[in-house]
């Protein structure tokens, strides 16, 4: 199965729980149907990306990266690579590379959210498939060349430093964690 096929299967099975997420899901699937190269950065109409919010639920905190180009606090993530076999492995690879933390574990249940955001030309859209990953207790982060800084933020501080996309991702992640413990 190709990465493109995996993305279609993941999106076919995705239930974001609200009308906005359902509409994005349809947008992503339509994009992939119209663009066989829709997984790759070279697709000028936009492309899927994979990201993961790194969380430490035991301490009630998240690890964010100060993105070197955007100069914003964001979750770890980026472009799919030819060696990625699934969206989940792409998200986990990106989270591991950008956080420096080995042994991250994706939350079960597939993507947590979808987020479509504009980017500068020549590409015009990132269609981000957002996962969440837990860090083991005592995990130590290490800054990568793609970041200006890495920092753990208590859940309550995220809204003060990050944009609404990250805040919504954290809310959805916390809801999934709470649901998993019931």
N, C-alpha and C positions, 0 to 999 in steps of 0.2 A: 504494500500500500504506500502510495506517495504521500508526502507532507500535505499536498493539496487535498488528496482524498481524506486524510486524517482530519484536516480542518473542516471539511464538509461534514464528516461524521460527528465531530465534536459539536459543531454548530447545530446540526439536525437534532442532537440530543440535549441541547442547552435550554434550560427554562430559567430565565432571569427573574421571573416572578412579577413583572409589571409590564405595562404596555410599551414604555420607552425601550426596555431591554428587548422585548419581542420585535419591535420595529428595527432596532439595530441588528438583531439576529438576521432578519430578512434582508437588510442592506448588505450585510457581510456575505450571505449566501448568494445574493444577486451579483455582487462584485466577483465572487469566485467563479460563478457560472459564465460571466462575461469576459473574464480575464484569466486564462490558463496560467499566466505569470503573476497572478495576484498575491502570491506568497512572498514575492521577492522585491527588494528595494528598487530594482530596475523598472518596475511597473509604474509608469508615469501617472496613471489614474489613481494611484494609492496602493497600499499593500497592507497585509496583515502583519502585525507584530505580536510578540508574546512578552508578558511581564509577570512579575510575582511580587506581592507585598510580603516582605520578610517580617515575621512577627515572633514575639516572645510572650506567649499568652500567660505564662507563669508570673511574669513581672509587669504585664499590662503595657507593653511597649512595642513600637515598630521601628525598623531600621530604614531610614530614607537616605537617598543619595542626593547630593547637591550636584545636579547635572552640569557638566562643564560647558556645554553650548547654550543650554536654555537658562542656566543660572536659577533653577527652581528645585525645590525639594520634591523628589519623586520616588516612586517605587522602582525597583530594579527592572530593567527590561530592554528590549530592542528588537533588532531585525532577526528574522529566521536565517539560518545558515544551511548550506547544502547537506551538512552532516546531521542536521536535525531530522528525526524520523516522525516526531509528533509535536503538536503544539505544546503539550505538557513538558516534553524534554527540552524544547526551546526555552520555555519560561524558566525551567529549573537551571538550565545552563547559564542563562543570562543572570539569574539571581546569584548563582554561585560565583560567576566571574566578577560581577560588580560588587558583591559583598565580601568576597574572600572567604566566606564561610563554607566549609565542607560539611556534607551530611544534612543539608536542608531536606525537608520532607514536604511535598505538596499536600495541602488539605485534600481529603477525598471528595469526590463529587464533581470533579472537573472545574471549569472556569467559575470564578466568583462573579465577575461582571464583564461587560463589554464597554469600551469607550472609543468613540471616533473623534479624532481631533485633527485640525488642520496643521500642516507643516509647510515650510517654505518650498518653492519650486526647486527642482524640476518635478518632484513628487508633490502631491497635493493633500493626501490624507494618510494618516496612520489609523488603521482599524485594529485597535489593541484588544487582544484576548487576555484578560487579567485573571491570574491565579493568586493564591496565597500559599506561602511556605513557612513552616515553623522551623525555628532554630533550636538546637538542643541547648539545655542549660549550660552556661559557661562558654558558649560559642564566642569566638573572638573574630571581629570583622577586620578586614584589611582593604584599604582604599585601592581602587584600580585607576588606570589612566583615563577612564571615562568620567571620573568624578573629581570634583573639587574638594569634597568632604563627604564623610559618612557619619551619621549620628543616630543614636537611639532616641526616640521621642516617646514620652508617655502618651497613651491614647488621647488624653484630654488636651494635649498641646498640638496635635496634628493640624487641627483647623486653623491655628494661628500661624502656621508656617507653610502649609501646602495648599494647592488649589482644590476646587470642589471635586475633581475627579478622584484624587487621592482620598479625600474625606469620605466620599461615597464607597470607594473600595474598602476602606477600613470599616465602615458601618456594615457593609455586606459580609465582610470577613468575620466580624464579631458576631453577627447574627448566625452565620454558619457554625461557628465554634459553639455558640450557646445551644443551637439546635442539636449538635452532635453530642452534647453532654446531657441532654434531657433523657 
